[in-house]
Amino acid sequence: MNNLVVMPMLIPLCVAVILIFFRTYIKLQKIGVLFAMLLLIVTNIFLLVTVKEQGIQTLYFGGWEAPFGITFVADSFAMLLVLTASIVALCCFLYAFSTLTEDYAKNFAYPLMLFMIAGVNGSFLTGDLFNLFVCFEVMLLASYVLITLGGGKERLRESLKYVIINIFASWLFLVGLAMIYGTLGTLNMAHLAERVHQIHQGPVLTTVALIFLIVFALKAGLFLFYWLPGSYRVPETAIAALFGALLTKVGIYALFRTFTLIFTVQENITHTLIGILACATIILGSFGAIGYRDLRQIVGYNVVIGVGFVLLGLYANQTEALEGAIYYFMHDFIVKALLFLMIGTMIYITGRIRFDEIKGLIHHFPLFGWLFFLMMLSLAGIPPFSGFIGKMLLGIGLVDEGMYITLLLGFLSSIVVLYSLLRVFLKSIFGESMASHQMKKRIPFSMMLAMMLLMICTIGLGVGAEVAAPFVKDAAHVLTNPSVYIQAVLYPEGG
């Protein structure tokens, strides 16, 4: 049973390697991708249910038990994110089938996307910091190639910023690994948590914690996010949607995992700094979201706002706040991918990138127009969509901790998000109609299917919150009780 824990990483990895040898067989690549993603989703659902019923699942590679060998750990928090990421990735692939040209497919776009997904899933499941670094690099190496596919000056300029900032963060990550291993003699997360609690976090470990905070903040687009909107606007829409939905989430996940499990002693320093950075990110992201008319820039800054908002839950570090953050985390996967796909579709059918140059799409594409309206409500957290539950629980947690100013800022950001998209809706979707000859293309079925599936997911997560509640509560329980994770990894037999 425990061997299944590695499957969310192994399935896309193996299929990606196989598809490399079929670069000229585009239909075969698409079939292989669909098979991999459907198998991945089924496996993830089975694993999530197993974790809920039987507890945290661990896999010790080569029979070397923690902390001596490589360990993969599947708890409810990790599995919820892996499952959501897999569903979102499937929708992005469906969209890509109609938008990526043969040149992209023959240049290994589909295998690279699968490699990136393998790195994302591995990052969620790994039980030690060094393999978190390895999975980060698998994900990033694939993204380095994907962001440069297609060429052009703008793509080259933005990809250079993206690569440089991530290489710097990776170098700093290695420095942090060396320091923490030199201090505690281990890199297993559960073992690190145990040792930190035994010796009580001192000045050296606080410094190490701040290094990891900088690393994961850079990768998540927290505060120092100047590279993110530009870098996420240059790839093809399906690839950009994967970037916006998945890549920043790995950095956020790493912050949640390490600062609820390992670095928990000096919260007055680390968590306060996380809160300050989250608030600053929300404020600066809000200025960007309402300051641009470029559709792709608006999307990028909405990603930034989401990063800051979900990290308010870690700042509060309280049960309801963490439950809200987990709900919002899953919601943000789905709705940000949908936002990227819908904005990309607007550009696809009109050839324009400024919303004030597009008019009345709802007259020509009524289904698409109303989908955009529903997506806008979901992104703003209007009930019964998925964003509402997360924001409500997060708000309760912030109130319980007396963080009223932070609460006000978080909910003001929802108004900013709504305004940034409402002006797009009123001008580009619901305004007077453009002439028919100005519509460059029609929306293919697989593109519309991808957007419909994501819309069903955001509605389903909101309406079916009670179904997800036991898994979310279990995930928040593990985050607020590190001993549960430590016991499952280091003492699986109850030792």
C-alpha positions in Angstrom: 0.0 0.0 0.0 2.7 2.5 1.0 4.4 2.0 -2.4 1.5 4.1 -3.9 2.9 7.2 -2.1 5.5 7.7 -4.8 3.0 7.2 -7.7 1.9 10.9 -8.0 5.6 11.7 -8.9 6.4 8.4 -10.7 3.4 8.4 -13.1 4.0 11.7 -14.9 7.8 11.1 -14.8 7.6 7.7 -16.5 5.1 8.8 -19.1 7.2 11.9 -19.8 10.3 9.8 -20.5 8.3 7.5 -22.8 6.8 10.4 -24.8 10.3 11.9 -25.5 10.8 9.0 -27.9 7.5 9.9 -29.8 8.1 13.6 -30.4 6.7 13.4 -34.0 3.6 11.5 -33.0 1.4 14.3 -31.7 -1.8 12.3 -31.3 0.0 9.6 -29.4 1.5 12.2 -27.1 -2.0 13.6 -26.4 -3.3 10.1 -25.6 -0.4 9.4 -23.4 -0.9 12.7 -21.5 -4.6 12.0 -21.0 -3.9 8.5 -19.8 -1.2 9.7 -17.3 -3.4 12.5 -15.9 -6.5 10.3 -15.5 -4.5 7.6 -13.8 -2.9 10.2 -11.6 -6.2 11.6 -10.5 -7.6 8.2 -9.6 -4.5 7.3 -7.7 -4.6 10.5 -5.8 -8.2 10.1 -4.8 -7.5 6.6 -3.5 -4.4 7.8 -1.6 -6.4 10.8 -0.1 -9.1 8.4 1.2 -6.5 6.0 2.5 -4.8 8.7 4.5 -8.1 9.8 6.0 -9.0 6.3 7.0 -5.6 4.8 8.0 -3.5 7.9 8.9 -0.4 9.3 7.4 1.2 7.0 4.8 5.0 6.9 4.6 7.4 5.2 2.1 11.0 4.5 3.0 13.0 4.1 -0.2 15.3 1.0 -0.2 14.0 0.0 3.2 16.0 2.7 5.0 13.8 4.1 7.6 13.7 7.7 8.6 15.9 9.7 9.2 18.5 7.7 7.4 17.0 7.2 4.0 14.8 9.0 1.5 11.2 9.3 2.8 8.0 10.2 1.1 5.1 11.3 3.3 1.5 11.5 2.3 -0.7 13.3 4.8 -4.0 15.0 4.1 -2.4 18.4 3.4 -0.1 17.1 0.8 -2.6 14.9 -0.8 -5.3 17.6 -1.1 -2.7 19.7 -3.0 -1.5 16.9 -5.1 -5.1 16.0 -6.1 -6.0 19.6 -6.9 -2.8 20.1 -8.9 -3.5 17.0 -10.9 -7.1 18.1 -11.8 -5.9 21.5 -12.8 -3.1 20.1 -14.9 -5.6 17.9 -16.8 -7.6 20.9 -17.7 -4.5 22.8 -18.8 -3.5 19.9 -21.0 -7.0 19.8 -22.6 -6.6 23.5 -23.3 -3.1 23.0 -24.7 -4.4 20.3 -27.2 -6.1 23.1 -29.2 -3.6 25.9 -28.7 -0.1 24.5 -28.8 1.2 24.2 -32.3 3.0 21.1 -33.7 6.3 22.9 -33.3 5.7 23.1 -29.5 4.7 19.5 -29.4 7.7 18.4 -31.4 9.9 20.4 -29.0 8.8 18.3 -26.1 6.3 20.7 -24.6 4.1 17.8 -23.3 6.9 15.8 -21.7 8.3 19.0 -20.1 4.9 19.8 -18.7 4.7 16.3 -17.2 8.2 16.7 -15.8 7.1 19.9 -14.1 4.0 18.2 -12.6 6.3 15.4 -11.3 8.5 18.0 -9.6 5.4 19.7 -8.1 4.0 16.5 -6.7 7.4 15.3 -5.5 7.8 18.6 -3.6 4.4 18.1 -1.9 5.3 14.5 -0.8 8.9 14.5 0.1 9.8 14.1 3.7 13.3 15.7 3.7 14.6 19.1 2.8 17.3 17.9 0.4 14.8 16.0 -1.8 12.6 19.1 -1.6 15.5 20.9 -3.2 15.8 18.1 -5.8 12.1 18.2 -6.7 12.2 22.0 -6.8 14.9 21.7 -9.4 13.1 19.1 -11.5 10.1 21.4 -11.6 12.2 24.5 -12.4 14.4 22.9 -15.0 11.3 21.9 -17.0 9.9 25.4 -16.5 13.1 27.0 -17.7 12.7 25.3 -21.1 8.9 25.8 -21.3 9.2 29.6 -20.7 11.7 30.0 -23.5 9.8 27.9 -26.1 8.7 30.1 -29.0 11.6 32.7 -28.9 11.3 36.4 -29.2 12.9 39.4 -27.4 10.2 39.8 -24.7 10.2 36.1 -24.0 14.0 36.1 -23.7 14.1 39.1 -21.4 11.4 37.8 -19.0 12.8 34.3 -19.0 16.2 35.6 -18.0 14.7 37.4 -15.0 12.8 34.2 -14.1 15.9 32.0 -14.4 18.2 34.3 -12.6 15.9 34.8 -9.6 15.3 31.1 -9.2 18.9 30.2 -9.6 19.7 32.7 -6.8 17.0 31.2 -4.6 18.3 27.7 -5.3 21.8 28.7 -4.3 20.5 30.2 -1.1 18.5 27.0 -0.6 21.8 25.0 -0.7 23.4 27.4 1.8 20.4 26.9 4.2 20.7 23.1 3.8 24.4 23.2 4.6 23.8 25.3 7.7 20.9 23.3 9.1 22.7 20.0 8.4 25.9 21.4 10.1 23.8 22.5 13.1 21.4 19.5 13.6 23.0 16.7 11.6 19.9 15.7 9.6 17.7 16.9 6.8 14.6 14.7 7.5 11.8 17.2 8.3 10.3 15.1 11.1 13.8 14.6 12.6 14.6 18.3 12.3 11.4 19.2 14.0 12.1 16.8 16.9 15.7 18.1 17.3 14.6 21.8 17.2 12.0 21.1 19.9 14.6 19.3 22.0 17.3 22.0 21.9 14.9 25.0 21.6 15.5 27.2 18.6 18.5 29.5 19.2 20.0 32.4 17.2 21.7 30.1 14.7 18.5 28.3 13.9 16.6 31.5 13.7 19.1 32.7 11.1 18.6 29.5 9.2 14.9 29.9 9.5 15.1 33.3 8.0 17.2 32.0 5.1 14.6 29.4 4.3 11.9 32.1 4.6 13.7 34.2 2.0 14.2 31.1 -0.3 10.6 30.0 -0.2 9.3 33.6 -0.4 11.3 34.1 -3.6 9.9 31.0 -5.1 6.3 31.8 -4.0 6.4 35.3 -5.3 6.0 36.7 -1.8 6.9 40.5 -1.6 9.9 40.3 -4.0 7.6 39.4 -6.9 8.8 41.9 -9.5 9.8 39.0 -11.8 6.4 37.2 -11.6 3.9 39.2 -13.6 6.3 39.6 -16.6 7.5 36.0 -16.5 4.0 34.5 -16.4 2.8 36.7 -19.3 5.2 35.4 -22.0 4.5 31.6 -22.3 1.6 30.1 -24.2 -1.7 30.3 -22.3 -1.8 26.6 -21.2 1.8 26.8 -20.0 1.2 30.1 -18.2 -1.8 28.7 -16.5 0.3 25.8 -15.2 2.9 28.3 -14.0 0.3 30.5 -12.3 -1.6 27.7 -10.7 1.2 25.4 -9.6 4.7 27.0 -9.4 4.0 29.6 -6.7 2.0 27.1 -4.7 5.1 24.9 -4.2 6.9 27.8 -2.4 3.7 28.5 -0.4 3.5 24.8 0.6 7.1 24.8 1.7 6.5 27.8 3.9 3.5 26.1 5.5 5.3 22.8 6.0 8.5 24.2 7.4 7.1 26.9 9.6 4.4 24.8 11.2 6.7 21.7 11.6 10.3 22.8 12.0 10.7 26.5 12.7 8.0 26.9 15.4 9.9 28.3 18.4 10.6 31.9 17.5 7.2 32.7 16.0 7.4 36.2 17.2 10.2 36.7 14.7 9.5 34.3 11.8 5.7 34.4 11.7 5.5 38.1 12.3 7.8 38.6 9.3 5.6 36.3 7.2 2.6 38.4 8.2 4.4 41.7 7.2 5.5 40.3 3.9 2.0 38.9 3.2 0.4 42.2 3.9 3.0 44.1 1.8 2.4 41.6 -1.1 -1.3 42.1 -1.0 -1.0 45.9 -1.0 1.6 46.0 -3.9 -0.2 43.3 -5.8 -3.5 45.3 -5.5 -1.8 48.4 -7.0 -0.6 46.3 -9.9 -4.0 44.7 -10.5 -5.8 48.0 -10.9 -2.9 49.9 -12.5 -2.7 48.0 -15.8 -4.8 47.6 -18.9 -2.7 44.7 -20.2 -4.8 41.6 -19.5 -1.8 39.4 -18.9 -0.4 41.9 -16.3 -3.7 42.0 -14.5 -3.7 38.2 -14.2 -0.1 38.2 -12.9 -0.9 40.7 -10.2 -4.0 38.7 -9.2 -1.6 35.7 -8.6 0.5 37.9 -6.4 -2.6 39.0 -4.3 -3.5 35.3 -3.9 0.0 34.5 -2.6 -0.3 37.2 0.1 -3.8 36.3 1.1 -3.2 32.5 1.6 -0.2 33.2 3.8 -2.3 35.2 6.2 -3.4 31.8 7.4 0.2 30.9 8.3 0.7 34.3 10.0 -2.3 33.6 12.2 -1.2 30.0 12.7 -4.5 29.0 14.3 -6.8 26.1 13.5 -9.6 27.9 11.8 -7.2 30.2 10.0 -5.2 27.2 8.7 -8.4 25.4 7.6 -9.4 28.5 5.7 -5.9 28.8 4.2 -6.1 25.1 3.0 -9.6 25.7 1.5 -8.3 28.9 -0.2 -5.2 27.1 -1.3 -7.2 24.6 -3.3 -9.6 27.3 -4.5 -6.6 29.3 -5.7 -5.2 26.4 -7.7 -8.4 26.1 -9.6 -9.6 29.7 -10.1 -6.1 31.1 -11.0 -5.8 28.4 -13.8 -9.3 29.3 -14.9 -8.4 33.0 -14.9 -5.3 32.4 -17.1 -7.2 30.3 -19.5 -10.1 32.8 -19.9 -7.8 35.7 -20.4 -5.8 33.7 -22.8 -9.0 32.8 -24.7 -9.9 36.5 -25.0 -6.5 37.2 -26.5 -6.8 34.1 -28.7 -10.1 35.1 -30.3 -9.4 38.8 -30.7 -5.7 39.1 -31.0 -5.7 42.0 -28.5 -4.0 42.2 -25.1 -5.5 45.4 -23.7 -9.0 45.0 -22.3 -10.0 48.5 -23.5 -9.4 47.3 -27.1 -11.9 44.5 -26.7 -15.7 44.9 -26.7 -18.8 42.9 -26.2 -17.6 39.4 -26.4 -20.7 38.1 -24.7 -22.7 38.9 -27.9 -20.6 36.5 -29.9 -19.7 34.0 -27.2 -22.5 34.0 -24.6 -21.4 30.9 -22.8 -17.8 32.2 -22.5 -19.1 35.6 -21.3 -21.2 34.1 -18.5 -18.4 31.8 -17.5 -16.2 34.9 -17.1 -18.8 36.4 -14.9 -19.0 33.3 -12.6 -15.2 33.1 -12.5 -15.0 36.7 -11.4 -17.5 36.0 -8.5 -15.5 32.9 -7.5 -12.2 34.8 -7.5 -13.7 37.5 -5.3 -15.0 34.9 -2.8 -18.7 35.4 -3.4 -20.9 32.5 -2.0 -21.5 29.7 -3.0 -18.2 29.5 -4.9 -15.0 27.9 -3.5 -13.3 31.2 -2.4 -16.0 32.0 0.1 -15.4 29.1 2.5 -11.7 29.8 2.7 -12.1 33.5 3.3 -14.8 33.0 5.9 -12.7 30.5 8.0 -9.5 32.6 7.5 -11.4 35.6 8.7 -12.7 33.8 11.8 -9.1 32.7 12.6 -7.8 36.3 12.3 -10.6 37.6 14.5 -9.8 35.0 17.2 -6.2 36.2 17.1 -7.2 39.8 17.3 -5.6 40.6 13.9 -8.3 43.1 12.8 -6.2 45.3 10.6 -4.9 42.2 8.8 -8.4 41.0 8.4 -9.5 44.4 6.9 -6.6 44.3 4.5 -7.4 40.8 3.4 -11.0 41.6 2.6 -10.2 44.9 1.0 -8.0 42.9 -1.4 -11.2 40.9 -2.4 -12.8 44.2 -3.4 -9.7 45.1 -5.4 -9.7 41.7 -7.2 -13.4 42.1 -8.0 -12.9 45.7 -9.3 -9.9 44.6 -11.4 -11.9 42.0 -13.2 -15.3 43.9 -13.1 -13.9 46.6 -15.4 -12.7 43.9 -17.8 -16.1 42.3 -17.7 -18.0 45.6 -18.2 -15.7 46.8 -21.0 -14.6 43.7 -22.8 -17.3 41.1 -22.1 -20.6 43.1 -21.5 -20.0 46.2 -23.5 -21.1 47.1 -27.0 -20.4 44.4 -29.6 -17.2 44.3 -31.8 -17.7 43.7 -35.5 -17.7 40.0 -36.4 -14.7 40.3 -38.7 -12.6 41.5 -35.7 -13.0 38.1 -34.1 -9.9 36.3 -35.2 -10.9 32.8 -34.2 -13.6 30.7 -32.7 -13.2 28.8 -29.4 -12.4 25.1 -30.0 -14.3 22.5 -28.0 -11.3 21.3 -25.9 -10.6 24.8 -24.8 -14.2 25.4 -23.7 -14.3 22.0 -22.0 -11.2 22.8 -20.0 -12.7 26.0 -18.7 -16.1 24.3 -18.0 -14.4 21.6 -15.9 -12.5 24.2 -13.8 -15.8 26.1 -13.3 -17.5 22.9 -12.2 -14.6 22.4 -9.8 -14.8 25.8 -8.2 -18.6 25.5 -7.8 -18.3 22.0 -6.5 -15.6 22.9 -3.9 -17.9 25.6 -2.6 -21.2 23.7 -2.7 -19.6 20.5 -1.6 -17.5 22.0 1.2 -18.9 19.5 3.7 -17.5 16.7 1.6 -14.0 18.3 1.7 -14.3 19.3 5.4 -13.1 16.1 7.0 -10.0 16.1 4.8 -9.3 19.8 5.4 -9.8 19.4 9.2 -7.4 16.5 9.2 -4.8 18.5 7.3 -5.1 21.5 9.6 -4.9 19.1 12.6 -1.5 17.8 11.4 -0.2 21.3 10.8 -1.2 22.5 14.2 0.1 19.3 15.9 3.6 18.6 14.6 3.9 15.6 16.9 1.4 13.7 14.7 3.7 14.1 11.6 6.8 13.3 13.7 5.2 10.2 15.1 4.0 8.9 11.7 7.5 9.4 10.1 9.9 8.5 12.9 7.9 6.1 15.0 5.4 4.4 12.7 5.0 1.4 15.0 4.3 3.6 18.0 7.8 3.6 19.4 
